[in-house]
Amino acid sequence: PEADNKRLLPAYDIEEVTTVDPQTGEVDSLGVRCKITGIIHGFNRRTDGYEVSLQDSTGGIGLFEFSNVSGYTPEEGDQITVRGEIDQFNGLAQLRPDSIRVVSENNELYDPVVTETLSEDTEAVLTTLEGYTIIDTSQWGGSSAFNVDITNGTDTFIIRIDEAAPLINQ
């Protein structure tokens, strides 16, 4: 790993590594080693390691690892440079870090993308859905994670509300 960290890696914008092959559903850059700089959005969903969204001006990608890397603890608004490998889990593109360097802290977050549909383009991106309603409001609530069915009148989606999300009690 020490020799690997000294090797030069190409730097990419997130949109360059998250395109999907329409035939296979796999991320085109699966297994590519690279360097990505972005801002942490949201909270880390793992007590050990990382499960958090990294976003730049071109898109978002999940940052995932089972253990801590480089002694870094994710904080929303941190701009970081991550060296690692593009991976995929359950259809979601992920960046598996080998090293993480904090560039700056307390950065402004990117504005939410306003959308009426969810797609690969909105994966790991702060998004505002418009034109949707909750099908059964009794699904909402509790002190632990829960699912809510929403619809735009044609399509139905399941939204997962994590127990660490600020809106769990709203």
C-alpha positions as CSV (number, residue, x, y, z in Angstrom):
1,P,0.0,0.0,0.0
2,E,2.8,2.4,0.8
3,A,4.3,2.1,-2.8
4,D,0.8,2.2,-4.2
5,N,0.1,5.6,-2.5
6,K,3.2,7.1,-4.2
7,R,1.9,6.1,-7.6
8,L,0.2,8.9,-9.6
9,L,-3.5,8.3,-10.1
10,P,-5.7,10.1,-12.6
11,A,-8.0,12.8,-11.1
12,Y,-11.7,12.6,-12.3
13,D,-14.9,14.5,-11.8
14,I,-17.6,12.3,-10.3
15,E,-19.7,12.2,-13.4
16,E,-16.7,10.7,-15.3
17,V,-16.7,7.6,-13.1
18,T,-20.4,7.0,-12.5
19,T,-21.7,6.4,-16.0
20,V,-23.5,3.0,-16.3
21,D,-23.4,0.5,-19.2
22,P,-27.1,0.3,-20.2
23,Q,-26.7,-3.4,-21.2
24,T,-25.2,-4.7,-18.0
25,G,-26.2,-2.0,-15.4
26,E,-22.6,-1.9,-14.2
27,V,-20.6,1.2,-13.6
28,D,-18.4,1.7,-16.7
29,S,-15.4,2.5,-14.5
30,L,-15.7,-0.5,-12.2
31,G,-12.2,-1.3,-10.8
32,V,-10.7,2.0,-11.9
33,R,-8.2,3.4,-9.5
34,C,-8.4,7.2,-9.3
35,K,-8.4,10.4,-7.3
36,I,-11.6,12.4,-6.7
37,T,-12.1,15.6,-4.8
38,G,-15.6,16.5,-3.4
39,I,-17.6,17.8,-0.5
40,I,-19.1,15.5,2.2
41,H,-22.9,15.8,2.1
42,G,-25.0,14.3,4.9
43,F,-23.9,12.1,7.7
44,N,-21.8,9.0,8.0
45,R,-24.1,5.9,8.3
46,R,-21.4,3.7,9.7
47,T,-19.9,3.7,13.2
48,D,-16.8,2.1,11.9
49,G,-15.6,3.1,8.4
50,Y,-17.5,5.1,5.9
51,E,-20.9,5.1,4.2
52,V,-21.4,8.8,3.2
53,S,-22.1,10.8,0.1
54,L,-19.3,12.7,-1.7
55,Q,-20.5,15.3,-4.1
56,D,-18.8,17.7,-6.6
57,S,-20.3,20.1,-9.2
58,T,-20.9,17.2,-11.6
59,G,-22.6,14.6,-9.4
60,G,-22.4,12.3,-6.4
61,I,-20.9,9.0,-5.4
62,G,-21.0,6.9,-2.2
63,L,-17.8,6.8,-0.2
64,F,-17.8,3.3,1.4
65,E,-15.3,1.4,3.5
66,F,-15.6,-1.1,6.4
67,S,-12.8,0.6,8.4
68,N,-11.3,4.0,9.0
69,V,-8.8,5.3,6.4
70,S,-6.1,7.9,7.1
71,G,-7.6,8.7,10.6
72,Y,-10.4,10.7,8.9
73,T,-13.8,11.2,10.5
74,P,-16.3,12.5,7.9
75,E,-17.9,15.9,8.7
76,E,-20.6,17.4,6.5
77,G,-19.0,20.3,4.5
78,D,-15.5,18.8,4.5
79,Q,-13.8,19.0,1.1
80,I,-11.7,15.9,0.7
81,T,-9.5,14.3,-1.9
82,V,-9.9,10.5,-2.0
83,R,-7.6,8.1,-3.6
84,G,-9.2,4.7,-4.2
85,E,-11.1,2.3,-6.5
86,I,-14.5,2.6,-8.1
87,D,-16.8,-0.2,-6.9
88,Q,-20.5,-1.0,-7.1
89,F,-22.9,-2.5,-4.5
90,N,-26.6,-3.2,-5.2
91,G,-26.4,-1.0,-8.3
92,L,-24.9,1.9,-6.4
93,A,-21.5,3.4,-7.5
94,Q,-19.0,3.6,-4.7
95,L,-15.6,4.9,-4.2
96,R,-13.5,2.6,-1.9
97,P,-10.8,4.8,-0.4
98,D,-7.1,3.9,0.1
99,S,-6.3,7.4,1.5
100,I,-8.2,10.5,2.3
101,R,-6.8,14.1,2.6
102,V,-8.9,17.0,4.0
103,V,-8.6,20.0,1.7
104,S,-10.8,22.3,3.6
105,E,-13.6,22.3,6.2
106,N,-17.0,24.0,6.6
107,N,-17.6,24.4,2.9
108,E,-21.1,25.4,1.6
109,L,-23.0,22.4,0.4
110,Y,-24.2,22.1,-3.2
111,D,-27.8,23.1,-3.7
112,P,-30.3,20.3,-4.0
113,V,-31.1,19.1,-7.5
114,V,-34.8,19.6,-8.1
115,T,-36.2,16.6,-9.9
116,E,-39.4,14.7,-10.6
117,T,-37.6,11.4,-11.3
118,L,-34.9,9.4,-9.6
119,S,-32.1,8.0,-11.8
120,E,-28.4,7.3,-11.9
121,D,-27.9,11.0,-12.4
122,T,-29.3,11.7,-8.9
123,E,-27.5,8.9,-7.1
124,A,-25.7,10.2,-4.0
125,V,-26.8,13.7,-4.8
126,L,-28.7,16.0,-2.5
127,T,-32.1,15.9,-4.2
128,T,-35.5,17.6,-3.8
129,L,-38.3,15.5,-5.2
130,E,-41.3,17.5,-6.5
131,G,-44.7,16.2,-7.4
132,Y,-44.6,13.3,-4.9
133,T,-46.9,12.5,-2.0
134,I,-46.7,10.0,0.8
135,I,-49.2,7.1,0.0
136,D,-49.8,6.1,3.6
137,T,-48.9,8.7,6.3
138,S,-49.1,6.1,9.0
139,Q,-45.8,4.7,7.6
140,W,-44.0,7.8,8.8
141,G,-42.6,7.8,12.3
142,G,-40.8,5.9,15.0
143,S,-37.4,6.2,16.7
144,S,-35.6,3.8,14.4
145,A,-35.3,3.7,10.6
146,F,-38.4,3.2,8.5
147,N,-39.6,3.0,4.9
148,V,-42.2,5.3,3.3
149,D,-44.0,4.7,0.0
150,I,-44.3,7.8,-2.2
151,T,-45.9,8.3,-5.5
152,N,-46.1,10.8,-8.3
153,G,-49.5,9.4,-9.4
154,T,-47.9,6.9,-11.8
155,D,-44.8,5.5,-10.2
156,T,-44.3,4.4,-6.6
157,F,-40.9,4.5,-4.8
158,I,-39.8,3.4,-1.4
159,I,-37.9,6.0,0.5
160,R,-35.7,4.9,3.5
161,I,-35.6,7.3,6.4
162,D,-32.5,6.5,8.5
163,E,-32.6,6.9,12.3
164,A,-29.7,9.4,12.2
165,A,-31.5,11.6,9.6
166,P,-32.7,14.9,11.1
167,L,-36.2,14.5,9.6
168,I,-37.0,11.2,11.4
169,N,-39.2,13.0,14.0
170,Q,-40.8,15.4,11.5
